[in-house]
């Protein structure tokens, strides 16, 4: 059985021949050239799905899918431009927290998302230089509190905009569910999670947590962050 050809979209060509005869198929993007324009006695689909039984065709088949411009030749993205572009992405605001014995840490995080409902999985991205990251990495669990529109001060506190040389949770109403992670009262929702997988990339670690417990909190509007400022959700 001839091999199946996995052809990815892009610039490239297929050249095939056997001594006396050469066949050439060229395209700019997969499916962009009508079959009638292909200069080959075999149809494109015959080649794609391996329906050709001529052994000489497959023996001398030469594949060249090299893009006209290699990815490593592309100029790297300017960090300033990337930062400006990412400011256009609107997110909610959470506080990710963890606790071990008498130590509690938390930080403001916008990189939070649901991964799966079954099993129940969520993902957070934490800076590897942060105290919260070190604690989560150590105890392999974390909590997430989704902040409401009237919790801007709490967001600033856990983002380090409001300086405190003590436990950032001091003076705040908190509660626990399963792992002991401090969760913020009056938040819209809270998740208690056990880390099941983690992946280091760049300056961050992506932690995937299985949700062990969840609690829906107060009714209200979420705290929204866009272009370096808090925003309000309008009905």
VOPA-187274 format. One record per residue: x, y, z of N, C-alpha, C in turn; residue in three letters. Coordinates in steps of 0.001 Angstrom, whole numbers, plus 500000, padded with zeros to 6 digits. Example, Ala and Ser with C-alpha at 12.3 -4.5 7.8 and 13.67 -1.06 7.14 Angstrom:
BEGIN
513190494310507800512300495500507800513200496700507800ala;512850497750507080513670498940507140512900500030507870ser;
//
This chain:
BEGIN
500857498810500000500000500000500000500887501231500000unk;500722502180499057501546503374499036501334504188500297unk;502331504937500699502205505725501922501214506859501757unk;500605507241502844499709508389502851500547509654502907unk;500174510644502102500917511894502087500225512883502999unk;500898513316504063500370514375504900500881515696504372unk;500029516484503729500456517706503075499896518888503843unk;500763519709504355500332520861505130500169522064504218unk;499236522969504522499076524167503714500373524968503707unk;500661525600502597501852526420502521502448526366501134unk;503575527023500953504256527014499668505089525759499561unk;505066525110498402505856523915498247505577523262496921unk;506141522107496712505899521398495461506078519922495663unk;505461519136494781505690517702494718506292517427493356unk;507434516789493323508039516414492049508151514908492009unk;507718514282490894507773512835490793508150512449489382unk;508923511391489248509292510977487902510000509642487935unk;510238509050486789510945507785486701511827507816485466unk;513030508299485566513963508305484463513533509217483344unk;512670508728482449512303509455481234511245510526481491unk;510400510283482494509255511180482669509309511850484027unk;509055513125484074508995513870485338507628514516485450unk;507092514483486620505785515097486867505945516120487979unk;505281517229487861505432518289488858504075518866489228unk;503846518976490518502614519598491029503027520772491899unk;502494521924491636502838523096492447501552523748492928unk;501607524346494099500450525050494636500908526126495600unk;500062527112495798500366528144496781499720527821498121unk;498521527319498101497879526849499329497045525631498986unk;496973524721499945496281523468499705494845523740499268unk;494485523167498096493133523325497597492884524595496825unk;493915525474496674493686526754496011493764526649494498unk;494390525578493966494518525404492525493555524312492060unk;492728524588491060491790523571490575492532522353490057unk;491907521197490212492521519949489780492850519974488288unk;492041520711487503492260520765486060493573521430485688unk;494148522197486602495383522905486322496615522127486756unk;496447520971487345497579520189487814498165519402486646unk;499450519633486380500119519004485247500670517647485655unk;499799516678485718500196515334486134499111514374485682unk;499485513166485283498473512220484825497668511661485985unk;498167511849487208497423511439488399496751512659489002unk;495555512459489552494874513570490204495527513857491550unk;495292515057492020495847515453493315495333514543494428unk;494050514202494391493477513350495430494041511936495355unk;494347511451494129494979510136494005496305510112494758unk;497055511195494601498348511282495294498136511433496788unk;497218512315497149496995512616498566496565511392499353unk;495697510581498777495151509437499495495809508116499105unk;496944508175498409497732506980498151497063505953497266unk;496333506403496233495626505468495365496461505027494159unk;497703505484494086498546505173492936499302503886493207unk;499193502939492290499828501639492474501147501526491715unk;501471502511490878502716502499490114503898502605491076unk;504714501535491245505815501575492208506881502588491833unk;507048502847490528508069503805490115507719505220490573unk;506422505496490591505994506831491033506422507084492468unk;506121506103493357506448506284494773507949506175495015unk;508646505362494207510082505173494399510847506470494171unk;510368507244493191511089508452492819510393509722493304unk;509398509541494177508677510701494682509592511548495552unk;509636512820495267510453513751496041509560514848496575unk;509532514989497882508673515993498513509508517179498975unk;509037518361498664509715519567499136508651520547499592unk;508469520613500896507451521498501464508076522701502150unk;509305523036501794509992524139502447509283525447502154unk;508921526198503186508307527503502937509310528437502287unk;508803529417501546509699530347500887510511531151501889unk;509961531371503058510681532098504092510669531275505367unk;511824530927505864511902530124507076511437530945508274unk;510832530237509254510339530939510427511475531599511196unk;512659530951511218513756531535511977514320532789511315unk;513903533054510061514353534248509385513451535441509680unk;512293535201510288511369536279510609511918537081511772unk;511817538397511684512301539263512766511523538984514043unk;512216538907515192511519538647516457510559539780516799unk;509493539414517499508497540409517906509093541329518959unk;508883542609518775509365543593519748508526543477521023unk;509156543305522197508391543164523445507438544332523699unk;507860545536523313506991546710523512505730546595522661unk;505889546152521401504723545992520526503800544900521052unk;504383543820521545503568542742522097502792543226523315unk;503455544001524159502799544527525356501623545430524973unk;501827546282523983500746547161523536499573546367522984unk;499884545320522218498815544505521636498045543758522713unk;498752543192523692498087542422524743497222543300525636unk;497500544598525681496658545499526465495254545594525893unk;495095545204524633493770545237524009492930544019524369unk;493527543066525074492807541858525481492113542129526813unk;490806541962526851490014542222528054489901540954528887unk;490141541077530190490077539907531068489322540238532346unk;488930539183533030488495539326534395489723539369535301unk;489498539494536592490601539599537551490374538587538673unk;491431537850539007491346536886540098492492537099541074unk;492351536501542228493470536364543164493733534871543313unk;494954534468542979495378533081543151496124532992544477unk;495782532000545284496312531925546644496739530514547000unk;497567530424548034498010529127548551498434529316549993unk;498405528241550756498792528312552170499414527002552598unk;500423527120553451501067525950554055501463526321555469unk;500879525600556407501093525897557820500700527345558093unk;501627528178558579501271529552558919501577530524557791unk;502004530007556631502393530861555507501244530959554510unk;500899532191554132499868532426553128500404533401552082unk;500177533075550837500575533974549763499439534076548752unk;499388535222548076498404535412547021498864536495546074unk;498379536437544846498742537441543846497589537648542878unk;497506538862542331496497539167541329496883538521540008unk;495927537821539403496202537067538175495035537252537209unk;495365537579535966494328537637534922494401536424534005unk;495528535703534049495688534509533198495066533300533883unk;493763533204533779492987532118534397491928531686533411unk;491770530374533225490755529902532288490304528494532650unk;489103528160532224488612526791532344489230525946531240unk;489651524740531583490243523819530614489266522713530253unk;488568522172531249487679521037531005486624520994532106unk;485429520549531728484376520346532720484386518922533265unk;484828517974532463484869516576532880486128515910532322unk;487196515827533143487262516192534549487307517717534719unk;486970518206535904486946519653536118488365520208536267unk;488826520930535258490196521438535248490209522926534933unk;491083523653535612491314525063535308492816525286535170unk;493177526426534577494588526741534368494877528146534869unk;496025528309535540496520529624535921497976529733535468unk;498391530951535159499771531215534777500395532109535840unk;501493531634536453502129532370537550503579532681537222unk;503999533884537572505388534305537434506257533463538359unk;507319532883537800508150531981538601508933532698539685unk;509031534028539611509746534776540645508853535135541829unk;507571534847541739506643535262542794506625534284543957unk;506299534800545125506174533964546328505032532968546184unk;503955533401545527502817532505545329503218531312544471unk;503991531563543431504459530470542578505265529466543382unk;506179529939544188507031529027544958506207528170545907unk;505177528771546498504353528014547434503478526992546701unk;502883527397545575502062526470544788502908525308544290unk;504110525608543837504996524560543350505357523583544465unk;505456524093545666505829523251546807504681522369547273unk;503498522937547442502397522178548040501447521579546995unk;501594522002545728500815521437544613499306521630544774unk;498928522793545250497502523147545321497390524669545304unk;496199525158544945495990526606544919494501526905544936unk;494181528136545289492806528602545248492691529778544286unk;491500529981543757491237531101542847489963531793543303unk;490053533113543486488881533923543820488629534898542682unk;487444534861542093487086535800541020486553537074541654unk;487235538181541371486902539434542048485691540120541425unk;484933540778542285483779541545541836484193542996541579unk;483296543737540975483586545114540572483963546013541742unk;483500545699542934483814546555544089485024546051544880unk;485834545187544278487032544683544956488318545163544271unk;488286546367543727489462546927543065490618547105544043unk;490315547523545245491362547702546247492075546391546563unk;491312545298546589491909543990546842492819543595545676unk;492376543881544460493216543597543301494528544364543384unk;494457545657543727495678546468543851496583545942544959unk;495985545512546048496783544990547161497583543762546733unk;496920542823546070497597541583545705498461541725544448unk;498310542860543747499199543158542619500437543908543094unk;500475544262544385501625544971544923501552546474544751unk;500423546984544271500288548435544100500076549131545443unk;499499548391546371499353548903547747500348548130548598unk;501380548804549068502468548114549763502023547656551144unk;502406546437551457502224545922552807503376544988553115unk;503973545149554282505112544308554656504661543103555471unk;503359542896555517502815541765556268502023540875555317unk;501387539891555866500502539004555116499432539839554407unk;499318539702553105498353540495552344496907540157552690unk;496696539028553344495336538632553714494884539243555039unk;495807539863555749495459540435557052494367541494556877unk;493307541372557679492205542322557640491128541983556632unk;491324540934555851490327540532554857489562539304555333unk;488288539248554955487484538062555273487836536948554294unk;488242535814554836488593534663554001487901533410554510unk;487910532380553688487375531077554091488164529996553371unk;488005528769553804488686527622553192487660526602552728unk;488053525779551755487202524687551308487855523332551582unk;488853522948550806489467521622550969490952521701551296unk;491710522404550457493178522362550577493737523312551623unk;492923524234552101493414525230553041493819526530552386unk;493737526612551069494045527867550382493065528945550830unk;493554530133551183492652531201551616491865531769550436unk;490558531732550528489680532235549478488965533476549986unk;488748534435549095488236535738549507486717535754549591unk;486232536158550752484793536346550907484351537512550024unk;483100537485549648482504538547548824483014538530547379unk;483737537483546998484121537331545586482956536696544830unk;483021536761543484481925536216542688481894534694542721unk;483071534083542766483175532630542814484551532257543322unk;484660531044543880485944530574544404486141529111544023unk;487386528772543698487750527414543282488910526939544154unk;488828525703544599489921525094545359490473523951544510unk;491772523993544236492330523117543190493577522369543659unk;493738521187543091494942520381543280495684520319541954unk;496974520654541959497756520663540727497897519236540187unk;497535519069538919497693517761538273498756517799537180unk;499112519003536745500138519128535714500675520550535742unk;501935520696535353502523522029535264503511522063534111unk;503688523248533556504545523401532378505232524753532435unk;506566524749532440507335525987532467507528526511531050unk;507266527798530865507471528423529565507789529895529781unk;508857530361529170509260531749529367509511532046530825unk;508917533124531310509065533510532721507959532930533593unk;507066532145533001505871531672533700505868530159533883unk;505021529716534801504648528302534888503139528216534736unk;502705527338533835501281527078533679500911525919534598unk;500029526183535544499553525152536464498136524750536069unk;497943523468535813496598522944535576496130522278536862unk;494998522730537353494492522213538618493153521523538465unk;493023520393539125491717519740539214490911520440540296unk;489709520856539961488866521574540916488282520574541914unk;488688520708543176488203519826544232486911520334544848unk;486752521652544838485545522262545405485352523627544759unk;484114524039544651483797525338544068482649525953544848unk;482689527267544969481607527960545676481251529234544926unk;479971529366544588479490530602543970479222531615545068unk;479741532830544859479647533849545906478530534834545681unk;478857536096545867477860537160545812477384537373544385unk;476187537918544261475706538362542956476326539723542664unk;476657539955541418477243541243541077477957541176539750unk;478683542238539456479417542329538210480888542040538440unk;481558541494537434482971541158537596483866542387537479unk;485017542303538102486057543303537904486729543010536570unk;486837544007535725487376543839534372488617544704534207unk;489594544151533501490833544893533257491068545007531757unk;491282546258531296491511546516529874492410547726529716unk;493471547586528930494369548690528594494871549415529843unk;495398548620530776496041549135531994495087549834532948unk;493814549505532880492881550146533806491696549230534050unk;491031549441535184489820548693535500488638549263534725unk;487738548382534350486539548792533622485319548190534291unk;484170548756533973482915548242534513482109547603533394unk;481430546525533719480591545830532755479255546544532666unk;478872546919531458477611547630531238476572546628530713unk;475369546725531215474295545860530729473891546286529327unk;
//
